[in-house]
Amino acid sequence: MATRRDLLKLGLVAGGTGLLPPGRAAAQHKEFLKFLCPPDDRPRELDGQPPSPPARPFVAELFVPPVMQPVASLSPPPDPSAHQRYEEFAPRKLYQINETEFLWQYHPEGPYANGSWSWGFQSGGYEPSTPGPTYQARYGEPVLVRRVNNLPTVGHSNVFWALPSTTSHLHNGHTASESDGNPVDWIDSGEYWDHHYANFPAGFDPLQKLTTLWYHDHRLDFTASNVYAGLAGFYLLFDEDDAGDTGDENTGWHLPSFPKYDIPLILQDIKFAEIPGEGAQVVFDAWNTDGMLGDRMTVNRRITPYFQVEARKYRFRLLNGGPSRFYELFLRSSRKVNGTDEPPFIAITGDGNFLPQPVLTQGIFLGVGQRVDVIMDFSAYKPGDQIFLHNLLAQTNGAGPSGARLRFSDPQSFLMRFDVVPATGPDNSRIPDSFRPWPAVDLADVKRHRTWTFDYEGGLWTINNRVMDPNRIDAGIDQNSAEIWTLRNGGRNWSHPIHSHFVEFLLLAVNGKPYKPSHIQDVDDRELTVVEYFQQAPEKRRPVRSFFGGKRRDIAILLPGDEVKVYMRWPDFLGKYVMHCHNVVHEDHAMMIRWDIVEPGKGFDTPRDVPGGAPHVEVRPAAPTIEDSGSGNGGEK
Ligand SMILES: [Cu+2]
């Protein structure tokens, strides 16, 4: 019988584009894989597959993940030499989080009632969950997270289509390479990895602060399956003192208090099949390399849930958790309030950062991995009123949005329902007039220009005609320098949400036109600056049609034929990172590059092999086996 290591290798070879030089990979795989990626003008339709078992909407209650609690100590203690700048940012809190397999109840009725096999996270005295517990992190408060892989060994998990070999990326954390959750820094069942999150803004620039981050699996070739299995959760970064985003509505910006009135919502579409004797189980299509769509819309992994809200303001952190669907979100209320039954959102962030000013918007567009925090004000509603969250973007295949719109009445458009109940106390939250300006673009620091073209070749998803090879460095970036990257969609029909790790970028141009963040186009098609917008009397303000994020982001949406130009700079750490398509099915097949931050003056343009014989997996700083980790599977000894 094959050993676990053999199976892992087999898994790698099967997913395998990362192991071969690009030319050989393309040549060898072309004959076998050409059917996987259809021609540009013929994306494969996913309709026609048997639907998931029925599930009545608004029967499941929204799951709100618990808040992570620190532990007093870790045994063995963390190894300071495994981390960059560890002593300088000595952890002030220690956490332990365990990756486990469990039955998760997506819906309380019918074939869903007994639960579906899932992977997720468990910590402290909490039950395991997906999404996992939410970190309440703070600038100025470094933490260390010990992540233990307590999943069953290969071949022994009920989630048979994912790989119990894991690495966890803190999406868009400003994180040292060894703690970033690089795709090759994986651990197997029974092992652990220490992540050091220093929690300071890039370049110590307060304008580079972040707010809504999330953690998710990033295993090379298996990201889609492992995130789809449930390995995701939120990491919320608050400001360090009594100013700004404190998490307390009585201080700073007075945003609704965490965690009671500040709630993260991960949107994921899941496909189920009813298995005799096992009920509804999650279906993963390993043969589909276009992208996967589910027909059951989940919020925090409950199918179309309801949530009781007090008649007051809330902050919701909307996250598109993939794997492949794009969303455009709208609200609809059961009766007209303030003259409308289509209330707007008040958007306060785009991806990981605060906007200069809040934006009133009718719709919110989210590519996979993107976040927008919104304030929703239920204070004008009466107990018994209902507000529905809809997705009106139609999508029938992995190519991206079809261009058609769903109607509010379409059952597929419903994501969740907010049920208004009386307020239980005073609402001391406010909506500030302004947050933080964008960080500056300093063109004098630009050392290089690079162009990345996202396309496909021989059944594989490519960047600059190459597939992912973790032993090839596609870009060497001088530490502390800035660069301008042009991200180009080479396909005529495919949409790609492109994510680069470590720092957020500033948008310079979209399709050749300079990006003008100060301009908003409202629903009456008037163009006006944010300042002009807010100078209007409140009753004269009209929402924007749809909010696509601000100037600063960590994901660039490349719709068919799009080209965007972005500015980035890379201070503080050295080491290996990645850029990839966040349609995680594209990422796994193998639309990803490795780029490294190198010492100033040692940067390079032409791809080169990893020095020193290019081991597939580099020497790992900290991954000893935990004896008797308590889950019952314990891993190999
Ligand atoms: Cu893509």
Residues whose N, C-alpha, C, O or C-beta is under 5 A from the ligand:
A	BS01	CU	S495 H496 P497 C581 N583 H586
